[in-house]
Amino acid sequence: MADVDVFGGVRLLGPPEADGEYIELSDHETLHLHEYTRIYAVPGLYEHVVQELLQCTSPQVAAAGFLRAVERLGLEPGGLTVLDVGSGTGLVGELVRGGGAARVVGVDALPAAREAALRDRPGVYADYVIGDFQRDDDALREALRPYALGGLVSAGAFGGTHATPKALENALALLPAGAPVAFTLDERWMDESDPEGFGTAVGRLVADRRLAVLERTRFQHRVTTTGQPIFYELLVGRTG
């Protein structure tokens, strides 16, 4: 929990129609909600804004979903090395480790995220790799090759201004058959009539038997800076 005295001057600002949501750090500094490098630079600020003020639940929902998949598949979390895609400041990794996972390997596209996670949650990750699954990134695959990855978890990393369906497919391709997975997606990106959307991509993964969906649940991901709910879907499954 963030220190309210430290962040007492932080305010949420209503989203302009043109370019999204903002936060005011002080009378002299206003940031876009997705200016992650600046936000990650302040210990605890991301958690204060996103988890507390915006009531984000995706990390808890994704981690719990992943651990349910592990149990449902009859696996022991203590024997798994889990890939955490879009690790950010490390909350999901911390939750999965707290649920008994032996090791978690983080991946994020932003060096500032790695710096924040290692600063704020030392010891959570066996490794934290900078890379982007949207590209056919040989360097990223090589960095992950030493780890016998046995599962995948991701909270809010896919969709929108973040990673594309190709990134999801590339990440899942690193796992062996039967690996537990759990990830969250904005329900607005799950329209199966959109050929470029996640709904179509998930349908393709299922049809090709690369993914079996065990659970698909709608939940409130967070609220906007004006208090309106944003709903996501949690997909829990196993690789084919």
Beta strands, then each sheet from edge to edge (+ up, - down):
strand 1: 11-13
strand 2: 22-26
strand 3: 29-32
strand 4: 81-85
strand 5: 103-108
strand 6: 127-130
strand 7: 149-154
strand 8: 180-186
strand 9: 211-223
strand 10: 229-239
sheet 1: 1+ 2- 3+
sheet 2: 6+ 5+ 4+ 7+ 8+ 10- 9+
end
